């Protein structure tokens, strides 16, 4: 768990500083502002209580959750889960959106620190605990940083 906290508090801000507004998209359809907002929304979703139903077959949940703990990467083109639609979009300038992403990430970490037994359903992974949400958040963040060459 400490490694994941370290990633978000120490490594992610450095990576975001290296991200440039004119970074070329390597895959996907989102532009860089949409990607930053998408990540912000993913952090908010992790602790917000947004309701979701599991869409993955029950027998595949253990394998899906094992993927979260692995070093395997998300593949480009993965579908965006429906609960993203329950969180309002933000618009702003590049630096402002990076700051909003960091604010929401800190909010997620603070919530998890104060609510270590938090569990919430993800459609593709089933009911996730705090550790699993952090694993998912890191894997998802790295996926989108790779999308823009980091």
Residue pairs with C-beta under 8 A, 6 or more apart in sequence:
1 130
1 131
1 134
4 131
4 134
4 135
4 137
4 138
5 109
5 134
7 138
8 105
8 109
8 134
8 137
8 138
9 109
12 102
12 105
12 141
13 102
15 145
15 150
16 98
16 101
16 102
18 150
19 32
19 98
19 145
19 148
19 150
21 32
21 94
23 32
23 148
23 149
23 150
24 148
24 149
25 31
25 32
25 147
25 148
26 146
26 147
26 148
26 149
27 76
27 77
27 147
28 35
28 76
28 77
28 147
30 38
30 144
30 147
32 94
32 148
33 91
33 92
33 94
33 97
35 144
35 147
35 148
36 94
36 97
36 98
36 100
36 101
37 89
37 90
37 91
37 97
37 100
37 101
38 80
38 84
38 144
39 101
39 140
39 141
39 144
40 90
40 97
40 100
40 101
40 104
40 105
41 84
41 87
41 89
41 104
42 84
42 137
42 140
42 141
43 101
43 104
43 105
43 107
43 108
43 137
44 87
44 104
44 107
44 108
45 83
45 84
45 86
45 87
46 108
46 112
46 120
46 133
46 134
46 136
46 137
47 107
47 108
47 111
47 112
47 115
47 118
47 120
47 133
48 87
49 120
50 83
50 86
50 87
50 120
51 83
51 86
51 121
52 81
52 82
52 83
52 120
52 121
52 122
52 123
53 121
53 123
54 61
54 121
54 122
54 123
54 126
54 127
55 123
55 124
56 64
56 123
56 124
56 125
56 126
58 126
61 125
61 126
64 124
64 125
64 126
65 125
65 126
65 128
65 132
68 125
68 128
68 132
68 135
68 136
68 139
69 132
69 135
73 139
73 142
73 143
73 146
74 139
74 140
74 143
76 143
76 147
78 143
81 122
81 123
81 124
82 123
83 123
90 97
90 100
92 100
105 137
108 133
108 137
111 118
112 118
112 130
112 133
112 134
115 130
116 130
117 129
117 130
118 129
118 130
118 133
119 127
119 128
119 129
120 127
120 128
120 133
121 127
121 128
122 128
122 133
122 136
125 132
125 136
128 136
